[in-house]
């Protein structure tokens, strides 16, 4: 995908209806040959719209109007470029636990969780958040600083109680320490400007995780996943899960990852955009509605639902 097309897609298909500021900036960038030339000087994985926009905000640049954004970005390009090369779009959305919870609760308890692409590990705490599905009662610890709400459609198996998690660990090429204020500030800059509820959720999840920081291992799945699974306690159901990780792998790496997970003694929950795991598509039992930014939660390769990218809605397929 050409860079201009990438930024137009980001504006029209990802942030439209969620961030007027980012939509305007991305459309402006897509039509600006000078900015596109600068961006094209980066390695392809580093040309991501959200990475550029977060880097400008992280450095204190303006984002409320394209002209000011362009002027500042061009004049500070060396700093912007350095930040984009040094950092990743490690959006750590605790809200995705609302999509995962109905699946986790159906598995034999207790659970040992292993998250691939864990970032700061905020999705490793599904048992520490509060949840409300539709207008139902809250479930979860009353003292939790985070309430996750989710709209449902279909026969979603909303749990009456939270899963029992006895062990948790994450794997990431560049894990984020929740005790590092600068790293957390980067996570905050990855939240789109108008999404104040997401920002509040992130801050609440970070406060909670700082009380009991997760075990995070630096590395990729091919090198470290098997050892991490082997470290899980005996007697627990080991669950390997991931959300929005597949876009960062090429097709060959995705196939290797799927083959690896299928050969481990684990249950596997994937929560990815449907085009990212083509092996799942033939197993769909319902026509997918035309949704923008739909994820496809699946258990052991069997699609169960469609979900919002941040866990805000869940449509059960069965």
C-alpha positions as CSV (number, residue, x, y, z in Angstrom):
1,X,0.0,0.0,0.0
2,X,1.4,3.4,-1.0
3,X,1.9,5.8,1.9
4,X,-0.7,8.3,0.7
5,X,-3.3,5.5,0.3
6,X,-2.3,4.2,3.8
7,X,-3.0,7.6,5.4
8,X,-6.3,8.0,3.4
9,X,-7.4,4.5,4.6
10,X,-6.5,5.5,8.2
11,X,-8.6,8.7,7.9
12,X,-11.6,7.2,6.2
13,X,-11.8,3.7,7.7
14,X,-10.1,3.8,11.1
15,X,-10.5,7.2,12.8
16,X,-13.6,8.6,11.0
17,X,-16.3,8.9,13.6
18,X,-13.8,8.6,16.4
19,X,-11.2,11.4,15.9
20,X,-12.0,14.5,13.9
21,X,-8.5,15.8,14.6
22,X,-6.7,12.6,13.3
23,X,-9.0,12.3,10.3
24,X,-8.2,15.9,9.2
25,X,-4.4,15.4,9.7
26,X,-4.3,12.1,7.9
27,X,-6.2,13.4,4.9
28,X,-3.9,16.4,4.9
29,X,-0.8,14.2,5.0
30,X,-2.1,12.0,2.2
31,X,-2.4,15.0,-0.1
32,X,1.0,16.6,0.9
33,X,4.0,15.5,-1.3
34,X,6.5,17.1,1.0
35,X,5.4,15.2,4.1
36,X,4.9,12.0,2.2
37,X,8.5,12.3,1.0
38,X,9.8,12.6,4.6
39,X,7.6,9.7,5.7
40,X,8.8,7.5,2.8
41,X,12.4,8.0,4.0
42,X,11.5,5.7,7.0
43,X,11.4,1.9,6.9
44,X,8.0,0.8,5.8
45,X,6.9,-0.5,9.2
46,X,7.7,2.9,10.7
47,X,5.4,4.9,8.3
48,X,2.3,4.0,10.3
49,X,-0.1,7.0,10.7
50,X,-0.7,6.4,14.4
51,X,3.1,6.2,15.0
52,X,3.7,9.6,13.3
53,X,0.8,11.3,15.0
54,X,1.7,9.9,18.4
55,X,5.3,11.0,17.9
56,X,4.3,14.6,17.2
57,X,2.1,14.7,20.3
58,X,4.8,13.0,22.4
59,X,7.2,15.8,21.4
60,X,4.7,18.5,22.2
61,X,3.7,19.3,18.6
62,X,0.3,20.7,17.6
63,X,-2.4,18.4,16.2
64,X,-5.5,20.6,16.2
65,X,-5.0,22.1,12.7
66,X,-3.1,20.7,9.6
67,X,-1.2,23.9,8.7
68,X,0.3,24.2,12.2
69,X,0.9,20.5,12.4
70,X,2.7,20.5,9.0
71,X,4.9,23.5,9.8
72,X,5.9,22.1,13.2
73,X,6.5,18.5,11.9
74,X,8.7,19.7,9.0
75,X,10.8,22.0,11.2
76,X,11.2,19.2,13.9
77,X,11.5,16.3,11.5
78,X,14.9,15.0,12.9
79,X,13.3,14.6,16.4
80,X,10.1,13.2,15.0
81,X,12.0,10.7,12.9
82,X,14.2,9.6,15.8
83,X,11.1,9.1,18.0
84,X,9.4,7.0,15.2
85,X,12.4,4.8,14.8
86,X,12.8,4.3,18.5
87,X,9.2,3.5,19.4
88,X,6.3,1.3,18.4
89,X,2.6,1.5,18.2
90,X,2.1,-0.6,21.3
91,X,-1.5,0.4,22.0
92,X,-2.4,-1.4,25.2
93,X,-6.2,-1.5,25.4
94,X,-7.5,-3.0,28.6
95,X,-11.1,-2.8,27.1
96,X,-10.3,-5.8,24.9
97,X,-10.6,-7.9,28.1
98,X,-14.4,-7.5,27.6
99,X,-14.1,-9.4,24.3
100,X,-12.0,-12.1,25.9
101,X,-13.8,-12.6,29.2
102,X,-16.7,-14.7,27.9
103,X,-14.2,-17.1,26.3
104,X,-11.9,-17.3,29.2
105,X,-14.7,-18.0,31.6
106,X,-15.8,-21.1,29.7
107,X,-12.4,-22.8,30.0
108,X,-11.4,-25.2,32.7
109,X,-10.2,-23.2,35.7
110,X,-7.7,-22.1,37.0
111,X,-6.0,-20.3,34.2
112,X,-2.4,-19.5,33.4
113,X,-2.3,-16.6,30.9
114,X,0.4,-15.9,28.3
115,X,-0.1,-12.9,26.1
116,X,1.8,-12.4,22.9
117,X,2.4,-8.8,22.0
118,X,1.7,-7.8,25.6
119,X,3.1,-4.2,25.5
120,X,2.7,-3.2,29.2
121,X,0.6,-6.3,30.0
122,X,-2.6,-4.5,30.8
123,X,-4.7,-7.3,29.2
124,X,-3.2,-9.8,31.5
125,X,-5.6,-8.8,34.3
126,X,-9.0,-9.9,33.1
127,X,-9.8,-10.9,36.7
128,X,-8.9,-7.4,38.1
129,X,-11.4,-5.3,36.1
130,X,-15.1,-4.6,36.6
131,X,-17.4,-5.4,33.7
132,X,-20.9,-4.5,32.6
133,X,-22.5,-6.1,29.5
134,X,-25.5,-4.1,28.2
135,X,-27.7,-3.1,31.2
136,X,-26.7,-6.2,33.2
137,X,-25.2,-6.1,36.7
138,X,-21.5,-5.3,37.3
139,X,-19.2,-8.2,37.8
140,X,-15.7,-8.0,39.2
141,X,-14.0,-6.5,42.2
142,X,-15.8,-3.5,43.5
143,X,-12.5,-1.8,44.3
144,X,-11.2,-2.0,40.7
145,X,-10.4,1.4,39.2
146,X,-11.5,0.2,35.8
147,X,-15.0,-0.5,34.6
148,X,-15.3,-2.0,31.1
149,X,-18.7,-1.7,29.3
150,X,-19.7,-3.8,26.3
151,X,-22.7,-3.9,24.0
152,X,-23.7,-7.4,23.0
153,X,-25.7,-9.0,20.2
154,X,-26.6,-12.7,20.0
155,X,-26.1,-15.4,22.6
156,X,-23.0,-14.1,24.2
157,X,-22.2,-16.3,27.2
158,X,-21.8,-13.5,29.7
159,X,-20.1,-15.0,32.8
160,X,-21.6,-14.6,36.2
161,X,-18.2,-14.6,37.8
162,X,-14.6,-13.9,36.7
163,X,-12.1,-16.5,35.7
164,X,-9.5,-17.7,38.3
165,X,-6.1,-16.6,37.1
166,X,-3.2,-18.1,39.0
167,X,-0.3,-17.1,36.8
168,X,0.2,-14.5,34.1
169,X,3.1,-13.5,31.8
170,X,3.6,-11.6,28.6
171,X,5.9,-11.6,25.6
172,X,6.8,-8.6,23.6
173,X,9.7,-7.5,21.4
174,X,9.9,-4.2,23.4
175,X,7.9,-4.6,26.7
176,X,6.8,-1.5,28.5
177,X,7.4,-1.2,32.3
178,X,4.2,0.3,33.9
179,X,6.5,1.9,36.5
180,X,8.2,4.0,33.8
181,X,6.4,7.3,33.6
182,X,7.9,8.2,30.2
183,X,6.9,4.9,28.7
184,X,3.4,5.3,30.1
185,X,3.3,8.8,28.6
186,X,4.0,7.2,25.2
187,X,1.1,4.8,25.7
188,X,-1.1,7.8,26.4
189,X,-0.1,9.5,23.2
190,X,-1.2,6.5,21.3
191,X,-4.8,7.1,22.4
192,X,-6.6,9.3,19.9
193,X,-7.1,12.8,21.1
194,X,-10.9,12.9,21.6
195,X,-11.1,9.5,23.3
196,X,-11.1,10.7,26.9
197,X,-12.8,7.5,28.1
198,X,-10.0,5.4,26.7
199,X,-7.4,7.6,28.3
200,X,-9.1,7.4,31.7
201,X,-9.3,3.6,31.3
202,X,-5.6,3.4,30.4
203,X,-4.6,5.5,33.4
204,X,-6.8,3.4,35.7
205,X,-5.3,0.1,34.4
206,X,-1.8,1.4,34.8
207,X,-2.5,2.4,38.4
208,X,-3.8,-1.1,39.1
209,X,-0.9,-2.9,37.3
210,X,1.7,-0.8,39.2
211,X,0.5,-2.5,42.4
212,X,1.4,-5.9,41.0
213,X,3.5,-5.5,37.8
214,X,3.2,-8.3,35.3
215,X,6.0,-10.6,34.3
216,X,7.1,-9.5,30.8
217,X,9.7,-11.2,28.7
218,X,11.5,-9.5,25.8
219,X,11.5,-11.5,22.6
220,X,9.3,-12.8,19.8
221,X,7.1,-15.8,19.8
222,X,9.4,-18.0,17.7
223,X,12.2,-17.6,20.2
224,X,10.5,-17.4,23.6
225,X,6.9,-18.7,23.6
226,X,7.6,-22.3,24.2
227,X,9.8,-21.6,27.2
228,X,7.2,-19.2,28.7
229,X,4.4,-21.8,28.3
230,X,6.6,-24.4,29.9
231,X,7.0,-22.1,32.9
232,X,3.3,-22.1,33.7
233,X,2.2,-23.9,36.8
234,X,1.0,-27.5,36.6
235,X,-2.7,-28.0,36.9
236,X,-3.6,-24.7,35.3
237,X,-5.1,-24.4,31.8
238,X,-2.5,-22.5,29.8
239,X,-4.1,-19.9,27.5
240,X,-2.0,-18.2,24.8
241,X,-3.8,-15.1,23.6
242,X,-3.2,-12.0,21.4
243,X,-5.0,-9.0,20.1
244,X,-4.0,-6.8,17.1
245,X,-0.6,-8.5,16.8
246,X,-0.9,-10.0,13.3
247,X,-0.5,-6.7,11.4
248,X,3.1,-6.5,12.6
249,X,3.9,-9.9,11.1
250,X,4.3,-10.8,7.4
251,X,2.3,-13.7,6.0
252,X,5.1,-16.2,6.4
253,X,5.7,-15.2,10.1
254,X,1.9,-15.4,10.8
255,X,1.8,-19.0,9.4
256,X,4.8,-20.0,11.5
257,X,3.2,-18.5,14.6
258,X,-0.1,-20.4,14.0
259,X,1.8,-23.6,13.5
260,X,3.8,-23.0,16.7
261,X,0.7,-22.3,18.8
262,X,-1.2,-25.3,17.5
263,X,1.7,-27.6,18.6
264,X,1.8,-26.3,22.1
265,X,-0.3,-27.8,25.0
266,X,-2.4,-24.7,25.3
267,X,-5.8,-23.2,24.5
268,X,-5.4,-20.4,21.9
269,X,-7.5,-17.2,21.8
270,X,-6.9,-14.9,18.9
271,X,-8.5,-11.5,18.7
272,X,-7.5,-10.1,15.3
273,X,-8.9,-8.2,12.4
274,X,-10.5,-10.9,10.2
275,X,-8.1,-10.5,7.2
276,X,-5.1,-11.1,9.4
277,X,-5.7,-14.8,10.0
278,X,-7.0,-16.1,6.7
279,X,-7.1,-19.7,8.0
280,X,-10.0,-18.7,10.1
281,X,-12.2,-17.4,7.4
282,X,-13.4,-20.7,5.8
283,X,-14.8,-21.7,9.3
284,X,-17.2,-18.8,9.6
285,X,-20.7,-20.0,10.2
286,X,-22.4,-16.6,9.5
287,X,-22.0,-13.9,7.0
288,X,-19.9,-11.1,8.4
289,X,-21.8,-7.8,8.5
290,X,-20.1,-4.8,7.0
291,X,-18.3,-3.4,10.0
292,X,-15.5,-0.9,10.2
293,X,-12.6,-2.1,12.3
294,X,-14.2,-5.5,13.3
295,X,-12.1,-8.0,15.2
296,X,-12.7,-11.8,15.2
297,X,-12.3,-13.5,18.6
298,X,-11.6,-17.2,18.0
299,X,-10.8,-20.2,20.3
300,X,-8.3,-22.7,18.9
301,X,-9.0,-21.4,15.4
302,X,-12.8,-21.5,15.7
303,X,-14.4,-18.1,15.2
304,X,-16.8,-17.2,18.0
305,X,-17.8,-13.6,17.6
306,X,-17.1,-10.3,16.0
307,X,-15.9,-7.6,18.3
308,X,-15.1,-3.9,18.5
309,X,-11.3,-3.1,18.3
310,X,-11.4,-1.9,21.9
311,X,-13.9,-4.4,23.3
312,X,-16.8,-1.9,23.1
313,X,-19.2,-4.3,21.4
314,X,-19.4,-8.1,20.9
315,X,-21.6,-9.9,18.4
316,X,-21.8,-13.7,18.9
317,X,-21.8,-15.8,15.8
318,X,-23.5,-19.0,17.1
